[in-house]
């Protein structure tokens, strides 16, 4: 078994290989939060890159609660105005026998304050990050929860109708579905909070609605945190319990990730944490393994029958193949290397290279106290934001049919991305008027 081996999902769909382009925020929607020609340009390139699955960036179910100003949002009232671009987007993304799945999300309390100062969340627990502004959330009513369920199911329906070949529900990284799963954030004492089953209820209701709408032969995936890596938060034991519920619900793939905005373990940043005193430290033996979440994947494999995708940290074909043959996972997710070299998986599959680029290792503002390992939290956060911005800029360049700029200084990328965000937020505000 290798990364080039095909793979049959429980729903009957066969993947051409074991590699997946992981979901990454594109930030290139227009001021109405509609898909654009830039999405079409970008995914046309990625569909030529060799991956068996392409996952879209997080498509929002409610434009009032965005992860960022450039998110695509699909709503009943306006979806027909972008239906042609959605179809074109799906058409290019499915070229070369590629599966193209829409990742569907709701930002909840992780909606930036500049977009909405009054976000929704299961409880009124504010997100606090140095250098960022997030409002105090409004606890969701039962009507709010039911509305969110219907919105997720509607977007899933549109995904299928426009030609996407699967969906992924984003229940990781601190977005709304994972907010409900977290005992740190979900402080409710009704049927939507308390026990892990109650905290999973929202996600399970959405899966039930999507399966009824999409049929049994359409892939439904879930992105799930292995843990929040914060003591008292969503734990690996919680995650295994949720995975068992997903197994019973008939999910086709679970993608394993981890961390939140407050503890960005998903980026491989062990030193960065808003809550140092609560941060769970990884063992050196765990860090030494190529994939960030492989140890957890091996645990969960023993508890469920759902195929597993592990995303984060894989760089060598040897490491990927070893994980597959050890049955630690079934699919390999790759993200950041494809922002810099969008066709590089072709080379990995062909055997002309054995290792993907790791640009993130050299991306830092400066040395010593200016590095990601700085003793100052604000410098840690600035490095993390700047590193993300560097990859965002490469995505935007490809959306404009430009080649990635691999020589772009990281802090310049940060400033350029912040400038673009301000313009988009201004345009978004004007569109609301």
C-alpha positions as CSV (number, residue, x, y, z in Angstrom):
1,X,0.0,0.0,0.0
2,X,1.3,3.4,-1.0
3,X,0.1,7.0,-1.4
4,X,-0.7,6.1,-5.0
5,X,-3.1,3.3,-4.1
6,X,-6.7,3.8,-4.7
7,X,-9.2,3.7,-1.9
8,X,-12.9,2.9,-1.7
9,X,-15.1,4.8,0.8
10,X,-18.0,3.3,2.8
11,X,-20.5,5.1,0.5
12,X,-19.0,3.3,-2.6
13,X,-16.9,6.2,-4.1
14,X,-13.4,5.2,-5.1
15,X,-10.5,7.7,-4.7
16,X,-7.7,7.6,-7.3
17,X,-5.0,7.8,-4.5
18,X,-4.6,8.5,-0.8
19,X,-3.6,12.2,-1.0
20,X,-5.9,15.1,-0.2
21,X,-5.4,18.8,-0.5
22,X,-6.6,19.9,3.0
23,X,-9.0,22.8,3.4
24,X,-7.3,26.2,3.6
25,X,-9.1,29.5,3.7
26,X,-8.9,31.2,0.3
27,X,-10.1,34.7,1.3
28,X,-11.0,35.5,-2.3
29,X,-14.8,35.8,-2.3
30,X,-16.3,39.1,-3.4
31,X,-18.1,41.7,-1.2
32,X,-21.3,39.6,-1.4
33,X,-19.4,36.6,-0.2
34,X,-19.9,34.9,-3.6
35,X,-17.5,32.5,-5.3
36,X,-15.5,34.3,-8.0
37,X,-13.3,33.6,-11.1
38,X,-10.4,33.6,-8.7
39,X,-11.7,30.4,-7.1
40,X,-12.1,28.8,-10.5
41,X,-8.5,29.8,-11.4
42,X,-7.1,28.5,-8.2
43,X,-8.8,25.1,-8.2
44,X,-8.2,24.5,-11.9
45,X,-4.5,24.6,-10.9
46,X,-4.9,22.4,-7.8
47,X,-7.0,19.8,-9.8
48,X,-3.9,19.4,-12.0
49,X,-1.7,18.8,-8.9
50,X,-2.4,15.1,-8.4
51,X,-4.5,14.9,-5.2
52,X,-7.2,12.3,-5.0
53,X,-9.4,14.8,-3.1
54,X,-9.5,18.6,-3.0
55,X,-11.2,20.1,0.0
56,X,-12.5,23.7,-0.4
57,X,-11.9,26.4,2.1
58,X,-14.6,26.8,4.7
59,X,-17.8,27.8,3.0
60,X,-20.0,29.6,5.5
61,X,-23.7,28.9,6.1
62,X,-24.5,32.4,7.4
63,X,-22.7,35.5,6.1
64,X,-23.4,37.3,9.4
65,X,-20.9,35.0,11.1
66,X,-17.8,34.7,8.9
67,X,-14.3,33.4,9.7
68,X,-13.0,36.2,7.5
69,X,-14.2,38.8,5.0
70,X,-13.2,36.8,2.0
71,X,-15.2,33.6,2.9
72,X,-17.7,32.2,0.4
73,X,-21.2,32.1,2.0
74,X,-24.2,30.3,0.6
75,X,-27.7,31.4,1.8
76,X,-31.2,30.6,0.5
77,X,-31.9,34.3,-0.3
78,X,-29.0,34.8,-2.6
79,X,-27.5,31.5,-3.7
80,X,-29.0,31.8,-7.2
81,X,-26.8,34.9,-7.8
82,X,-23.7,32.8,-7.5
83,X,-25.0,29.5,-8.8
84,X,-23.1,29.7,-12.2
85,X,-19.8,30.3,-10.5
86,X,-20.4,27.5,-8.0
87,X,-21.0,25.2,-10.9
88,X,-17.8,26.4,-12.7
89,X,-15.8,26.0,-9.5
90,X,-17.0,22.5,-9.0
91,X,-16.4,21.6,-12.7
92,X,-12.7,22.6,-12.6
93,X,-12.2,21.1,-9.2
94,X,-13.4,17.7,-10.4
95,X,-11.1,17.5,-13.4
96,X,-8.6,14.7,-13.8
97,X,-10.8,12.2,-11.9
98,X,-10.4,14.4,-8.7
99,X,-13.0,14.3,-5.9
100,X,-13.9,17.9,-4.9
101,X,-15.6,18.3,-1.5
102,X,-17.0,21.4,-0.1
103,X,-16.0,22.1,3.5
104,X,-19.1,23.7,5.3
105,X,-18.7,25.8,8.4
106,X,-20.0,28.4,10.8
107,X,-17.5,30.6,12.6
108,X,-19.5,31.1,15.8
109,X,-17.5,33.1,18.4
110,X,-14.5,33.1,16.0
111,X,-16.2,35.8,13.9
112,X,-13.9,38.8,13.9
113,X,-15.3,41.8,15.7
114,X,-14.9,44.0,12.6
115,X,-17.3,41.7,10.8
116,X,-19.8,41.2,13.7
117,X,-19.3,42.4,17.2
118,X,-22.1,40.1,18.5
119,X,-21.3,36.6,17.3
120,X,-23.3,33.5,18.2
121,X,-21.9,30.7,20.3
122,X,-23.3,28.0,22.6
123,X,-22.4,30.1,25.6
124,X,-21.1,33.6,26.3
125,X,-17.4,32.7,26.4
126,X,-15.3,35.3,24.6
127,X,-12.3,34.4,22.4
128,X,-9.3,36.4,23.5
129,X,-6.2,36.6,21.4
130,X,-3.4,39.2,21.5
131,X,-3.7,41.6,18.6
132,X,-7.1,40.4,17.6
133,X,-10.7,41.6,18.3
134,X,-13.5,39.2,19.0
135,X,-16.8,40.2,20.5
136,X,-18.6,38.8,23.5
137,X,-20.8,36.0,22.1
138,X,-24.6,35.8,22.4
139,X,-25.7,32.4,23.7
140,X,-27.7,30.6,21.1
141,X,-31.4,30.0,21.6
142,X,-33.0,26.7,20.5
143,X,-34.4,28.6,17.5
144,X,-30.9,29.7,16.6
145,X,-29.7,26.1,16.8
146,X,-32.5,24.8,14.6
147,X,-31.7,27.6,12.1
148,X,-28.1,26.6,12.0
149,X,-29.0,22.9,11.3
150,X,-31.2,23.9,8.4
151,X,-28.5,26.2,7.0
152,X,-25.9,23.4,7.0
153,X,-28.3,21.0,5.3
154,X,-29.2,23.6,2.7
155,X,-25.5,24.3,1.8
156,X,-24.9,20.6,1.6
157,X,-27.8,20.3,-0.9
158,X,-26.4,23.2,-3.0
159,X,-23.0,21.6,-3.0
160,X,-24.3,18.4,-4.5
161,X,-26.6,20.3,-7.0
162,X,-23.7,22.4,-8.3
163,X,-21.4,19.4,-8.9
164,X,-19.3,19.1,-5.8
165,X,-18.7,15.4,-5.2
166,X,-18.8,15.4,-1.4
167,X,-18.9,17.6,1.7
168,X,-16.9,18.0,4.9
169,X,-18.4,19.4,8.1
170,X,-15.9,21.5,9.9
171,X,-16.0,20.5,13.6
172,X,-12.4,21.5,14.5
173,X,-10.2,24.5,15.2
174,X,-12.6,26.2,17.5
175,X,-15.4,26.9,14.9
176,X,-19.1,26.6,15.9
177,X,-19.5,22.8,15.8
178,X,-16.3,22.3,17.9
179,X,-17.5,25.1,20.2
180,X,-20.5,22.9,21.1
181,X,-18.2,19.9,21.6
182,X,-15.9,21.9,24.0
183,X,-16.7,21.8,27.8
184,X,-14.7,25.0,28.0
185,X,-17.0,26.9,25.7
186,X,-20.3,25.0,25.9
187,X,-21.6,25.7,29.4
188,X,-25.2,24.9,28.6
189,X,-27.4,22.9,30.9
190,X,-30.0,22.0,28.4
191,X,-30.1,19.1,25.9
192,X,-27.4,20.8,23.8
193,X,-24.8,20.8,26.6
194,X,-23.4,18.8,29.5
195,X,-22.7,15.2,28.5
196,X,-20.5,14.5,25.4
197,X,-23.6,13.1,23.7
198,X,-25.5,16.3,24.3
199,X,-22.5,18.4,23.1
200,X,-22.4,16.3,20.0
201,X,-26.1,16.7,19.3
202,X,-25.8,19.6,16.9
203,X,-23.3,17.9,14.7
204,X,-25.3,14.6,14.7
205,X,-28.5,16.4,13.8
206,X,-26.7,18.1,10.9
207,X,-25.3,14.7,9.7
208,X,-28.7,13.2,9.9
209,X,-30.2,16.0,7.8
210,X,-27.4,15.9,5.3
211,X,-27.6,12.2,4.8
212,X,-31.4,12.4,4.2
213,X,-30.9,15.1,1.7
214,X,-27.8,13.7,-0.1
215,X,-28.4,10.0,-0.1
216,X,-26.3,7.1,1.0
217,X,-23.8,7.2,-2.0
218,X,-22.6,10.8,-1.4
219,X,-19.5,11.3,0.7
220,X,-19.9,13.0,4.1
221,X,-16.8,13.8,6.0
222,X,-16.1,15.4,9.4
223,X,-13.1,17.4,10.4
224,X,-12.6,16.6,14.1
225,X,-10.1,17.8,16.7
226,X,-8.0,15.1,18.4
227,X,-8.0,17.6,21.3
228,X,-7.9,21.3,22.1
229,X,-4.5,20.7,23.9
230,X,-5.8,22.7,26.8
231,X,-6.3,21.1,30.3
232,X,-10.0,21.0,31.0
233,X,-11.0,21.4,27.3
234,X,-12.0,19.0,24.6
235,X,-9.8,16.0,25.3
236,X,-8.6,13.0,23.2
237,X,-10.9,10.8,25.3
238,X,-13.8,13.1,24.3
239,X,-12.7,12.9,20.7
240,X,-12.8,9.1,20.7
241,X,-16.3,9.1,22.1
242,X,-17.4,11.6,19.4
243,X,-15.7,9.4,16.7
244,X,-17.8,6.4,17.9
245,X,-20.9,8.5,17.5
246,X,-19.8,9.5,14.0
247,X,-19.2,5.8,13.2
248,X,-22.8,5.1,14.2
249,X,-24.1,8.0,12.2
250,X,-22.6,6.6,8.9
251,X,-19.8,9.2,8.2
252,X,-17.5,8.3,5.4
253,X,-14.2,9.9,6.5
254,X,-13.0,11.6,9.7
255,X,-10.1,14.0,9.2
256,X,-8.0,14.3,12.4
257,X,-6.6,17.7,13.3
258,X,-6.2,19.6,16.6
259,X,-5.8,22.8,18.4
260,X,-7.7,26.1,18.3
261,X,-6.9,29.8,17.7
262,X,-5.8,29.9,21.3
263,X,-3.6,26.9,20.9
264,X,-2.6,26.6,17.2
265,X,-1.2,23.0,17.3
266,X,-2.7,22.5,13.8
267,X,0.2,24.7,12.5
268,X,2.8,22.7,14.4
269,X,3.4,25.6,16.8
270,X,4.1,24.1,20.2
271,X,5.3,27.3,21.9
272,X,2.4,29.5,20.9
273,X,-0.5,29.5,23.5
274,X,-2.8,32.1,24.8
275,X,-3.3,30.1,28.0
276,X,0.2,28.8,28.9
277,X,-0.8,27.6,32.3
278,X,-3.4,25.3,30.7
279,X,-1.4,24.2,27.7
280,X,-0.8,20.5,27.3
281,X,2.9,19.9,26.4
282,X,3.6,17.2,23.8
283,X,6.2,14.6,24.5
284,X,9.5,14.8,22.5
285,X,8.8,11.4,21.1
286,X,5.5,12.7,19.7
287,X,7.0,15.8,18.2
288,X,9.7,13.7,16.6
289,X,7.0,11.8,14.5
290,X,6.4,13.3,11.1
291,X,2.6,13.9,11.5
292,X,1.3,16.1,14.3
293,X,-1.7,13.9,15.2
294,X,-0.5,10.4,14.2
295,X,-0.3,9.1,17.8
296,X,-4.0,9.9,18.3
297,X,-5.0,8.4,15.0
298,X,-3.5,5.1,16.0
299,X,-5.7,5.2,19.2
300,X,-8.9,6.1,17.4
301,X,-8.4,3.4,14.7
302,X,-8.9,0.8,17.4
303,X,-12.3,2.2,18.3
304,X,-14.0,2.9,15.0
305,X,-14.4,1.6,11.5
306,X,-14.5,4.9,9.7
307,X,-11.6,5.7,7.3
308,X,-9.2,8.3,8.8
309,X,-7.4,11.2,7.2
310,X,-4.5,12.7,9.1
311,X,-3.5,16.3,8.2
312,X,-0.6,18.2,9.5
313,X,3.1,17.7,9.3
314,X,3.5,14.9,6.7
315,X,6.3,15.8,4.3
316,X,8.0,12.6,3.1
317,X,6.6,9.8,1.0
318,X,8.4,7.3,3.3
319,X,6.6,8.8,6.3
320,X,3.2,8.8,4.5
321,X,3.6,5.2,3.3
322,X,4.7,4.0,6.7
323,X,1.6,5.5,8.3
324,X,-0.6,3.9,5.7
325,X,1.0,0.4,6.0
326,X,0.9,0.6,9.8
327,X,-2.9,1.3,9.4
328,X,-2.5,4.5,11.5
329,X,-4.6,6.3,8.8
330,X,-6.1,5.7,5.4
331,X,-5.7,9.1,3.8
332,X,-3.0,11.8,4.0
333,X,-3.9,15.5,4.1
334,X,-1.5,18.1,2.8
335,X,-1.9,21.8,3.0
336,X,0.8,24.5,3.1
337,X,3.2,22.9,0.5
338,X,0.5,23.2,-2.1
339,X,0.3,27.0,-1.5
340,X,3.9,27.3,-2.6
341,X,4.1,24.5,-5.2
342,X,0.6,23.6,-6.3
343,X,1.7,20.7,-8.6
344,X,4.2,19.1,-6.3
345,X,2.1,16.1,-5.4
346,X,2.5,14.9,-9.0
347,X,6.2,14.7,-8.3
348,X,5.8,12.9,-5.0
349,X,3.4,10.3,-6.6
350,X,5.8,9.8,-9.5
351,X,8.7,9.2,-7.2
352,X,10.8,12.1,-8.7
353,X,10.9,13.6,-5.2
354,X,10.7,12.0,-1.8
355,X,9.9,15.0,0.3
356,X,7.6,18.0,0.1
357,X,8.9,21.5,0.8
358,X,8.7,22.8,4.4
359,X,8.7,26.6,3.9
360,X,7.1,27.1,7.3
361,X,10.4,26.1,9.0
362,X,12.2,29.2,7.6
363,X,9.3,31.6,7.9
364,X,9.9,33.9,10.9
365,X,10.1,37.6,11.5
366,X,13.6,37.4,13.0
367,X,15.9,35.5,15.2
368,X,16.0,35.0,19.0
369,X,13.3,37.1,20.7
370,X,11.7,37.9,17.3
371,X,11.3,34.2,16.4
372,X,8.3,31.9,17.0
373,X,10.1,30.7,20.2
374,X,10.2,34.3,21.6
375,X,9.4,34.6,25.4
376,X,6.9,37.3,24.5
377,X,3.4,36.1,23.7
378,X,2.7,39.0,21.3
379,X,5.8,38.1,19.2
380,X,4.7,34.5,19.2
381,X,1.3,35.5,17.9
382,X,2.8,37.9,15.3
383,X,5.0,35.2,13.9
384,X,2.0,32.8,13.7
385,X,-0.2,35.4,12.0
386,X,2.6,36.4,9.6
387,X,3.3,32.8,8.7
388,X,-0.3,32.3,7.9
389,X,-0.4,35.5,5.9
390,X,2.5,34.3,3.7
391,X,0.5,31.3,2.7
392,X,-2.7,33.3,2.2
393,X,-0.8,35.7,-0.2
394,X,0.4,32.8,-2.3
395,X,-3.2,31.5,-2.5
396,X,-4.5,34.9,-3.6
397,X,-1.7,35.2,-6.2
398,X,-2.7,31.8,-7.7
399,X,-6.3,33.0,-7.8
400,X,-5.1,35.9,-9.9
401,X,-3.3,33.4,-12.2
402,X,0.1,34.5,-10.8
403,X,2.9,32.2,-9.7
404,X,3.6,32.0,-5.9
405,X,6.2,34.5,-4.7
406,X,8.5,32.3,-2.7
407,X,10.9,35.2,-1.9
408,X,8.2,37.3,-0.2
409,X,9.4,38.4,3.3
410,X,7.1,37.1,6.0
411,X,6.4,40.5,7.7
412,X,5.7,42.1,4.3
413,X,3.2,39.3,3.7
414,X,1.5,40.1,7.0
415,X,1.2,43.8,6.3
416,X,0.0,43.1,2.7
417,X,-2.6,40.6,4.0
418,X,-3.8,43.0,6.7
419,X,-4.2,45.8,4.1
420,X,-6.2,43.5,1.9
421,X,-8.4,42.4,4.8
422,X,-9.2,46.0,5.7
423,X,-10.3,46.7,2.2
424,X,-12.5,43.6,2.1
425,X,-14.0,44.5,5.5
426,X,-14.8,48.0,4.2
427,X,-16.4,46.6,1.0
428,X,-18.3,44.0,3.1
429,X,-19.7,46.8,5.4
430,X,-20.7,48.8,2.4
431,X,-22.5,45.8,0.9
432,X,-24.5,45.4,4.1
433,X,-25.8,49.0,3.8
